[in-house]
């Protein structure tokens, strides 16, 4: 049994360290994740949330000794990020309560820019003051919902506290994955063997095993799609602690996770994503400047790929779904056009359930209501496609209509490039 288990664990993951995870998920702040860990018996350092510099001082004083001051924004790469006020880094060690207060004053109310936020950054409304522990070894541990494995997968490495994708790229064999049968759940032998592979010994090994088992239990009962600990720390006093916490939850399970949805910080969510949910649209903002409006997640991904192939960058992922109508299409247009980065919009619709004439009328309504000056490229195929084309033609609106996706993508990239050049 252990021989076959070893083979399963030792299989290196891909260099990109990416798994096929659900697109719809919501996240909570680190301090909320840590609180959930604590409530479920997972060992974490002592910590308190502070919304003012004085609260940071009080928290550090209560903890005693050195503390770590962490900016609370829903984005990775905080430690290497920078605030727009010029302050560098969103994670700092404070030797005294006074220093914690000073650090907090430079973070709270300021905008933190990281590799994940884009240039806009995210505003920091609070900091997490955590006791600094003496760590003798840092590990990486995560549980992900992986569609390609048809269930959860454990991912672990003895190289924690650093960019795990960098570790995977440098030495794929340093990272191990273990798919878990969703019907059987994690077995004690799974956790024990994985802990041994990571190098845990004696009492620390049992502590690591207990942590893995409890985290998996939390993963299942909270409808999580990701639990990531980086680092999982082995302390000088013989404890195993989750020194960091990142949790994502399945957005489709909110109906039975009311307490978790209360933890969502709306100020950290793109307002366009919030508006999209009201209309049952799946919207994700990206860094490019070509707006996309597509029906079907697969077609949306293909549309973004072909935009990239022609040298453009998509500004968003937007899936209309199969129940869209004139009203939701109009609202979708408003959401895409609200992004100030967008120079041109590509609409790519295959009308099966949704009718092409309804799409065309929704586009016309949106352009007229908002007095849009952004160029629009439309590719329609499917039910009532000729009627849809005629509606757009008769509208008098300057819409670039195409039957095929490739010329449509080439045109929208051309229009975007023209807009960029005109600003120089």
C-alpha positions as CSV (number, residue, x, y, z in Angstrom):
1,X,0.0,0.0,0.0
2,X,2.7,2.5,1.0
3,X,4.7,1.8,-2.2
4,X,1.7,2.7,-4.4
5,X,0.9,5.7,-2.1
6,X,4.5,6.9,-2.5
7,X,4.2,6.9,-6.2
8,X,1.0,8.9,-6.0
9,X,2.5,11.5,-3.7
10,X,5.9,11.7,-5.5
11,X,4.4,12.6,-8.9
12,X,5.6,16.2,-9.7
13,X,3.0,18.7,-10.7
14,X,3.3,20.8,-13.8
15,X,5.7,23.8,-13.7
16,X,2.8,26.3,-13.8
17,X,1.3,24.7,-10.6
18,X,-2.1,25.3,-12.0
19,X,-5.1,23.1,-11.5
20,X,-8.5,23.1,-13.2
21,X,-10.4,24.9,-10.5
22,X,-13.9,26.4,-10.7
23,X,-14.0,30.0,-12.0
24,X,-16.7,31.1,-9.5
25,X,-15.3,31.5,-6.1
26,X,-15.2,34.1,-3.3
27,X,-12.3,34.9,-0.9
28,X,-12.1,36.2,2.6
29,X,-9.3,38.1,4.4
30,X,-6.4,36.4,6.0
31,X,-7.6,37.3,9.5
32,X,-11.0,35.7,8.8
33,X,-9.3,32.6,7.4
34,X,-7.1,32.4,10.6
35,X,-10.2,32.7,12.7
36,X,-11.9,29.8,10.8
37,X,-8.7,27.7,11.4
38,X,-8.8,28.4,15.1
39,X,-12.5,27.6,15.4
40,X,-11.8,24.2,13.8
41,X,-8.8,23.3,16.0
42,X,-6.0,24.2,13.6
43,X,-3.0,25.8,15.4
44,X,-2.3,29.4,14.5
45,X,-0.3,32.3,16.0
46,X,-2.1,34.8,18.2
47,X,-3.4,37.7,16.2
48,X,-5.8,40.7,16.3
49,X,-7.4,42.9,13.6
50,X,-6.7,46.6,13.7
51,X,-8.6,49.3,11.8
52,X,-6.6,52.2,13.3
53,X,-3.0,52.8,14.2
54,X,-4.0,53.0,17.9
55,X,-5.7,49.6,17.7
56,X,-2.5,48.2,16.1
57,X,-0.6,49.6,19.1
58,X,-3.0,48.0,21.6
59,X,-2.9,44.6,19.7
60,X,0.9,44.5,19.7
61,X,1.0,45.4,23.3
62,X,-1.5,42.7,24.2
63,X,0.5,40.1,22.2
64,X,3.9,41.1,23.7
65,X,7.2,40.8,22.0
66,X,7.8,41.2,18.3
67,X,4.8,41.2,16.0
68,X,4.1,41.0,12.2
69,X,2.0,43.8,10.7
70,X,0.1,42.5,7.6
71,X,-2.0,44.7,5.3
72,X,-5.4,43.1,4.7
73,X,-6.2,43.2,1.0
74,X,-7.6,40.4,-1.1
75,X,-4.5,39.9,-3.3
76,X,-1.3,37.9,-3.2
77,X,2.2,39.3,-3.2
78,X,1.6,41.8,-0.4
79,X,5.1,41.5,1.0
80,X,6.7,42.6,-2.3
81,X,4.0,45.1,-3.1
82,X,4.1,48.9,-2.6
83,X,1.6,51.5,-1.5
84,X,0.8,54.5,-3.7
85,X,2.0,56.8,-0.9
86,X,5.5,55.4,-1.5
87,X,5.7,53.0,1.4
88,X,7.2,49.7,0.4
89,X,5.8,46.3,1.3
90,X,2.5,45.2,2.9
91,X,4.1,42.9,5.5
92,X,6.5,44.1,8.1
93,X,8.0,43.0,11.5
94,X,7.5,45.4,14.4
95,X,9.8,45.1,17.4
96,X,7.6,47.3,19.7
97,X,3.9,48.4,19.9
98,X,5.0,51.9,18.9
99,X,6.6,50.5,15.7
100,X,3.4,48.5,15.0
101,X,1.4,51.7,15.3
102,X,3.8,53.6,12.9
103,X,3.6,50.8,10.3
104,X,-0.2,50.6,10.5
105,X,-0.4,54.4,10.0
106,X,1.4,53.9,6.7
107,X,-0.9,51.1,5.5
108,X,-4.4,51.8,6.7
109,X,-6.4,54.0,4.3
110,X,-3.7,53.6,1.6
111,X,-3.7,51.7,-1.7
112,X,-1.5,48.6,-2.0
113,X,-0.3,47.6,-5.4
114,X,0.8,44.0,-5.9
115,X,1.5,41.7,-8.9
116,X,-2.1,40.5,-8.6
117,X,-4.0,43.8,-8.2
118,X,-2.7,45.5,-11.3
119,X,-1.8,49.2,-11.3
120,X,-5.1,50.2,-9.7
121,X,-4.2,48.4,-6.5
122,X,-6.6,47.7,-3.6
123,X,-7.3,50.0,-0.6
124,X,-6.1,48.7,2.8
125,X,-8.8,49.3,5.4
126,X,-7.2,47.2,8.2
127,X,-4.1,45.3,9.3
128,X,-3.6,42.0,11.0
129,X,-1.2,42.1,14.0
130,X,0.2,38.7,14.6
131,X,2.8,37.4,17.1
132,X,6.1,36.6,15.5
133,X,7.2,33.0,16.0
134,X,10.7,31.6,15.7
135,X,10.4,29.3,12.7
136,X,13.0,26.5,12.2
137,X,11.5,25.3,9.0
138,X,8.9,26.5,6.5
139,X,6.7,24.2,4.5
140,X,4.0,24.7,1.8
141,X,0.6,23.0,2.1
142,X,-2.6,23.4,0.1
143,X,-5.8,21.7,-0.7
144,X,-7.3,22.5,-4.0
145,X,-10.5,21.4,-5.8
146,X,-9.1,20.0,-9.0
147,X,-11.6,19.2,-11.8
148,X,-9.0,17.2,-13.7
149,X,-8.6,14.9,-10.7
150,X,-12.4,14.8,-10.1
151,X,-12.0,16.0,-6.5
152,X,-9.6,17.5,-3.9
153,X,-5.9,17.3,-4.3
154,X,-3.3,17.9,-1.6
155,X,-0.2,19.9,-2.7
156,X,2.8,20.1,-0.4
157,X,6.5,21.0,-0.4
158,X,9.3,21.2,2.1
159,X,10.2,24.6,0.5
160,X,7.7,27.0,1.9
161,X,7.6,30.7,2.6
162,X,8.4,31.6,-1.0
163,X,6.8,31.8,-4.4
164,X,5.6,28.2,-4.8
165,X,5.4,28.6,-8.6
166,X,9.0,29.5,-8.6
167,X,9.9,26.4,-6.7
168,X,7.9,24.3,-9.1
169,X,9.6,25.8,-12.1
170,X,13.1,25.3,-10.6
171,X,12.6,21.8,-9.3
172,X,9.2,20.1,-10.0
173,X,10.2,17.1,-7.9
174,X,10.2,19.3,-4.8
175,X,6.4,19.6,-4.9
176,X,4.1,16.7,-4.4
177,X,0.4,16.2,-5.0
178,X,-2.0,13.6,-3.7
179,X,-5.5,13.3,-5.2
180,X,-8.1,12.4,-2.6
181,X,-11.2,10.3,-3.3
182,X,-14.1,12.7,-2.6
183,X,-16.2,9.7,-1.4
184,X,-13.6,8.3,1.0
185,X,-12.0,11.5,2.1
186,X,-8.5,11.9,3.4
187,X,-7.1,8.8,5.1
188,X,-4.8,8.9,8.1
189,X,-2.2,6.9,6.1
190,X,-2.3,9.6,3.4
191,X,-1.5,12.4,5.9
192,X,1.1,10.3,7.7
193,X,3.0,9.4,4.5
194,X,2.8,13.0,3.2
195,X,4.2,14.3,6.5
196,X,7.1,11.9,6.3
197,X,7.8,12.9,2.7
198,X,8.0,16.5,3.8
199,X,10.5,15.6,6.6
200,X,8.4,15.9,9.7
201,X,9.6,13.7,12.6
202,X,8.5,12.5,16.0
203,X,5.9,14.7,17.8
204,X,6.0,17.3,15.0
205,X,5.0,14.7,12.5
206,X,1.8,14.0,14.5
207,X,1.1,17.7,14.7
208,X,1.5,18.0,11.0
209,X,-0.8,15.0,10.4
210,X,-3.5,16.5,12.7
211,X,-3.3,19.8,10.9
212,X,-3.7,18.2,7.5
213,X,-6.7,16.2,8.7
214,X,-8.4,19.2,10.3
215,X,-7.8,21.4,7.3
216,X,-9.3,18.8,5.0
217,X,-12.4,18.6,7.3
218,X,-12.7,22.4,7.0
219,X,-12.2,22.2,3.3
220,X,-15.2,19.9,2.9
221,X,-17.7,21.4,5.3
222,X,-17.1,24.9,4.1
223,X,-17.4,24.1,0.4
224,X,-13.9,25.5,-0.1
225,X,-12.2,25.4,-3.5
226,X,-8.8,26.3,-2.1
227,X,-7.0,26.3,1.3
228,X,-3.4,27.4,1.0
229,X,-0.8,27.7,3.9
230,X,2.4,29.3,3.0
231,X,4.2,28.9,5.2
232,X,3.2,26.0,7.4
233,X,5.8,26.6,10.1
234,X,7.7,24.3,12.4
235,X,8.6,26.4,15.5
236,X,11.5,26.3,17.8
237,X,9.3,25.2,20.6
238,X,8.1,22.1,18.7
239,X,4.8,23.3,17.3
240,X,3.4,23.2,13.8
241,X,1.5,26.4,13.0
242,X,-0.3,27.8,10.0
243,X,1.6,31.1,9.7
244,X,-0.5,32.3,6.7
245,X,-3.9,31.5,5.4
246,X,-5.7,31.8,2.1
247,X,-9.2,30.4,1.6
248,X,-11.5,30.5,-1.5
249,X,-15.0,29.2,-1.4
250,X,-17.4,27.9,-4.0
251,X,-19.7,30.8,-5.0
252,X,-22.4,28.3,-6.0
253,X,-22.6,27.1,-2.4
254,X,-23.5,30.4,-0.8
255,X,-27.0,29.3,-0.2
256,X,-25.7,26.9,2.6
257,X,-22.8,29.0,3.7
258,X,-24.5,32.1,5.0
259,X,-22.0,32.7,7.8
260,X,-19.1,32.6,5.3
261,X,-20.7,35.1,3.0
262,X,-21.0,37.5,5.9
263,X,-17.1,37.6,5.9
264,X,-16.9,38.9,2.4
265,X,-15.4,42.4,2.3
266,X,-17.4,44.2,-0.5
267,X,-14.8,47.0,-0.6
268,X,-12.3,44.5,-2.0
269,X,-14.6,43.2,-4.7
270,X,-14.6,44.8,-8.2
271,X,-17.9,46.6,-8.3
272,X,-18.4,45.4,-11.8
273,X,-18.3,41.8,-10.5
274,X,-20.9,42.7,-7.9
275,X,-23.2,44.3,-10.5
276,X,-22.8,41.3,-12.8
277,X,-24.0,38.9,-10.1
278,X,-27.2,40.8,-9.8
279,X,-28.0,39.9,-13.4
280,X,-26.6,36.3,-13.2
281,X,-23.6,37.2,-15.3
282,X,-20.2,35.7,-14.8
283,X,-17.7,38.6,-15.0
284,X,-14.0,38.7,-14.1
285,X,-11.9,41.8,-14.7
286,X,-8.5,41.5,-16.4
287,X,-5.7,43.8,-17.2
288,X,-6.2,44.3,-20.9
289,X,-8.2,46.9,-22.9
290,X,-10.5,44.9,-25.2
291,X,-13.9,44.3,-23.7
292,X,-15.4,40.8,-24.2
293,X,-19.1,39.8,-24.2
294,X,-19.6,36.1,-24.9
295,X,-22.2,33.4,-24.2
296,X,-20.6,30.2,-22.7
297,X,-17.5,29.9,-20.6
298,X,-15.7,27.7,-23.2
299,X,-16.4,30.2,-26.0
300,X,-15.4,33.1,-23.8
301,X,-12.0,31.4,-23.1
302,X,-11.5,30.7,-26.9
303,X,-12.4,34.3,-27.6
304,X,-9.8,35.6,-25.2
305,X,-7.2,33.3,-26.7
306,X,-7.8,34.5,-30.2
307,X,-7.6,38.1,-29.1
308,X,-4.2,37.3,-27.7
309,X,-3.3,35.5,-30.9
310,X,-3.8,38.7,-32.8
311,X,-1.7,40.7,-30.3
312,X,-4.5,42.1,-28.1
313,X,-5.2,41.7,-24.4
314,X,-8.8,41.1,-23.0
315,X,-10.1,43.5,-20.4
316,X,-12.5,40.9,-18.9
317,X,-14.1,37.5,-19.0
318,X,-17.8,37.8,-19.3
319,X,-20.1,34.9,-19.8
320,X,-23.8,35.8,-20.6
321,X,-24.9,32.3,-19.9
322,X,-27.9,30.6,-21.6
323,X,-30.7,32.7,-20.1
324,X,-29.7,36.1,-21.3
325,X,-32.2,38.5,-22.8
326,X,-32.3,42.0,-24.2
327,X,-32.2,43.5,-20.6
328,X,-29.3,41.4,-19.3
329,X,-27.3,42.0,-22.5
330,X,-27.8,45.7,-22.1
331,X,-26.6,45.5,-18.5
332,X,-23.7,43.4,-19.5
333,X,-22.7,46.1,-22.0
334,X,-22.9,48.7,-19.3
335,X,-20.6,46.6,-17.0
336,X,-18.0,46.1,-19.8
337,X,-18.1,49.7,-20.9
338,X,-17.7,50.9,-17.3
339,X,-14.1,49.8,-17.4
340,X,-12.0,52.9,-18.2
341,X,-9.3,50.8,-19.8
342,X,-11.6,49.5,-22.5
343,X,-10.9,50.9,-26.0
344,X,-13.0,48.5,-28.0
345,X,-15.6,45.7,-27.4
346,X,-15.9,42.3,-29.0
347,X,-19.3,40.5,-28.9
348,X,-19.1,36.9,-29.8
349,X,-22.4,35.0,-29.7
350,X,-23.4,31.5,-30.8
351,X,-27.2,31.7,-30.6
352,X,-28.6,28.4,-29.5
353,X,-30.9,29.0,-26.5
354,X,-30.3,32.7,-26.8
355,X,-31.6,34.4,-30.0
356,X,-29.3,36.5,-32.1
357,X,-32.0,39.1,-32.6
358,X,-32.3,39.6,-28.9
359,X,-28.6,40.0,-28.7
360,X,-28.6,42.6,-31.4
361,X,-31.5,44.5,-29.8
362,X,-29.6,44.5,-26.4
363,X,-26.5,45.9,-28.1
364,X,-28.5,48.6,-29.8
365,X,-30.3,49.5,-26.6
366,X,-27.0,49.7,-24.7
367,X,-25.3,51.9,-27.2
368,X,-28.2,54.3,-27.5
369,X,-28.8,54.5,-23.7
370,X,-25.2,55.0,-22.8
371,X,-24.3,57.1,-25.9
372,X,-21.3,54.8,-26.3
373,X,-18.4,56.0,-28.4
374,X,-16.4,52.9,-27.9
375,X,-16.2,50.9,-31.2
376,X,-18.1,47.6,-31.1
377,X,-17.3,44.5,-33.2
378,X,-20.0,41.8,-33.3
379,X,-19.8,38.2,-34.5
380,X,-23.2,36.4,-34.5
381,X,-24.1,32.9,-35.5
382,X,-27.1,30.8,-34.7
383,X,-30.9,31.3,-34.2
384,X,-32.3,34.3,-36.0
385,X,-28.9,35.5,-37.0
386,X,-30.1,37.2,-40.2
387,X,-32.7,39.1,-38.3
388,X,-30.1,40.2,-35.8
389,X,-27.8,41.4,-38.5
390,X,-30.7,43.4,-40.1
391,X,-31.6,45.0,-36.8
392,X,-28.0,46.2,-36.4
393,X,-27.8,47.4,-40.0
394,X,-31.1,49.4,-39.6
395,X,-30.1,50.9,-36.3
396,X,-27.8,53.3,-37.9
397,X,-25.1,52.6,-35.3
398,X,-21.6,52.0,-36.4
399,X,-21.2,48.3,-35.5
400,X,-18.6,46.2,-37.2
401,X,-20.4,42.9,-38.0
402,X,-18.7,39.6,-39.0
403,X,-19.7,36.1,-39.6
404,X,-16.4,34.5,-38.4
405,X,-14.4,35.0,-35.2
406,X,-11.0,35.4,-36.7
407,X,-11.6,38.6,-38.8
408,X,-13.8,39.9,-35.9
409,X,-10.9,39.4,-33.5
410,X,-8.4,41.0,-35.9
411,X,-10.7,44.0,-36.3
412,X,-11.2,44.6,-32.6
413,X,-7.4,44.4,-32.0
414,X,-6.9,46.9,-34.9
415,X,-9.4,49.3,-33.4
416,X,-7.8,49.0,-30.0
417,X,-4.4,49.8,-31.4
418,X,-5.8,52.8,-33.2
419,X,-7.2,54.1,-29.9
420,X,-3.8,53.6,-28.2
421,X,-1.9,55.4,-31.0
422,X,-4.3,58.3,-31.0
423,X,-3.4,59.0,-27.3
424,X,0.3,59.2,-28.0
